Amino acid sequence: MKRATPYLLLFPALLFTVFVLAYPLAQNLFNSFHSVSLVRGTGDWVGFGNFEKVFQDAVFWLAFWNTLVYATVGTVLALVIGLAFALLLNLKIGPITSVMNVIYTIPWVISPVVAGFAWKWLLNDNFGIVNHWLVSLGLINEEITWLGSADTALACVIIARLWQFYPFAMVMFLAGLQSIPHDQYEAAAVDGATAFQKFFHITLPNLQSVTAVLLLLGTIWSFNDFNIVFVMTRGGPINASMVLPVLVREFSFVQFDLGKGSALSIVIFFLLISLSLVYLKIISRREPE
Amino acid sequence: MTVCEDHWNTGTTMKRLIPLLILSLFTLTCGEKHDGVELQLWNFGGTPKFIEFLRARIDTFQILHPTIRIVQSEKSWNMIREILYSNLSVGTGPDIMNVHANYGAEFGGGGFYYAVNTFPDFEEVKSWYQPNLIESTRYGDNYYGLPCSAIAFTLVCNKDLFDAEGIAPPKTWTEFRTAARRLTKDIDGDGKTDQWGLVLLGGDRGGFAYRFAPFLFKAGLNILSDDLKKVEFNGPLGVAALKLFADMHQVDRSITPGFLAYQMSEINDLFCSNKVAMSIEGPWWRSVVNQKSPGKQFYTVPVPVPDHLIAQYETLPTLQDMVMYAISAFSKHPQESWEFLKFLRNVDADMHWVTEDFGGIATTTQVLNSPEAEKWEFIDVYRHELARARPWPSHPGIINIANNVITPWCEKAIVGDISPEEAMAGAGAEAQEILDGKR
């Protein structure tokens, strides 16, 4: 009985994993090789037919490109902003630092759906505060249709995304900055290094692994991000801001082609698995010997 | 503490916890028990006033039928197809639900809805309704629901702006375009346009198609042929209808520039703040406007017709939409569901559609011709339009064609990515593939 107890205790967690993770994954894999429609039910084995349909769909390639841009640009910019704020906070200029720390972190704790709606209104072409400010400052002559134009919609969702992600980068960078040995800066000061030289030769190299982890996590999370894009644009106008997770919904629950939706999910899954493996490799490198 | 002691303590705690867990489970499963029949009613969307009415109606029904209990759940109208398909396709879901009447073809044809004409008293019940409205619930030989809120698409014109400009609501496409152009202007004199002639619901695929289709119908076009085998909306008049909007957007700039992102709330804001003069809406518009600008005045007129068809202004159809109440084919209690449906949609209940504003038009002949109906704002135009209005063709693929074919192609043409001719040719070809079962 004693030997069985740990397994018994683990059983609920195992059961949960099977039903919440393994079963849906297996079902998804099954669907991706079958003609499955919510309307007509499960049909025949189609081999790689659903994958072919995905790759032949022009919207997939547009969404793939958009997702790449969304994930990389959004993450890189969030990292730059996060690092800038982390450097400011690391200066520790009195009690204001703690207050600013909390303020800067607010976007991270706001629900992506709420953030999406907030940004949608901020960027509204007629009533949005962004246009109002830009016109007041004389930066633009006419209101810009931020979310209604194919030229700007993707940029808008990227801005919302980086606004949500930069606080996480900031907190990680701040922790990284605080772990850099101070004697490195002192030695550099003795050698007459300028602030820029210290930043590029001490700070950045010390933050290398944090940066790598953040880049990967940011990319993975952005690849998976559905909420902000769906709430702000639903992938529109005319697919201009379509990203892969929103396209999965489009295939599965708008076109009701679960086979095609599942095939796309599998494609995304393997893309993310590859990125996750890189992430795990970096993490394992950071483990102390 | 040793490992053994630790195990022992865990075991003792578990022994104490297990009876507690069993007791909790027992308490949870021993909820209110009902000996009679329980019916699940899924209500999609609706105004707060309507939901209140529905609850009151359920309460009354339960008093009259103590053995039947109705469990009402509120669901999102925007996700209606996803919710219904994901439930009905696996044989679950509600007993009763309110849906678009044109789902009869898709869901009824798919075997998900109960054919209500199989009930012995159906013919009597059928006689309550306006014939063209009850016909909208039909697919093939079967009727799949009882009419609820009828909708005819009309043009709503902002009275403040039209009166200030001294123009009347348009009747022809030329008048429509001219009115939109005249009402597009720089009001505050800062050199920028801040008032537009027309707004379109571009951010909602279904919403856009439902607002474009009335122009096709008013041009005398069919969406599909009578035998439902050929696409017909892509003819020269279809191209002309699309070109009208493309020119208004690209040449006149009289359609709000950001329309592709708009949902209903943005349209309402623009209309109520006098930033737009016209929109294509239905009988819900009064309650929608009242939410933001109570009592705001607007004209409601038929959708304009092509200039050469002005003689038929009074007779050309607009798009009819309708909500119906349907019974699931998987319901274990179809007879009880039918009893409730009749109670929910009888003449007495329908009277509330004219005495209160539920955002739709009554559907029973008696109520539509009652003195109470005369008091309902815009009843004349809606009754007139509804009598001639046509629903989407009764084809299982029509929602797919409307939302995923007509809308994206037409929107591309309106913003100038492609020409109206290319858009109609592309939309026609894709729609034909759906009809032919190739997509």
Interface residues (C-beta under 8 A of the other chain):
Chain A: K2 T5 L38 V39 R40 G41 N124 D125 N126 F127 N141 E142 E143 T145 W146 L147 G148 S149 A150 A153 T233 R234 G236 P237 I238 N239 F253 V254 Q255 F256
Chain B: H7 T10 G11 R81 E82 Y85 S86 S89 E106 G110 G191 K192 T193 G202 G203 T256 P257 G258 F259 L260 A261 Y262 E266 D269 L270 S273 K275 P396 N400 N403 N404 P408 E411 K412 V415 D417
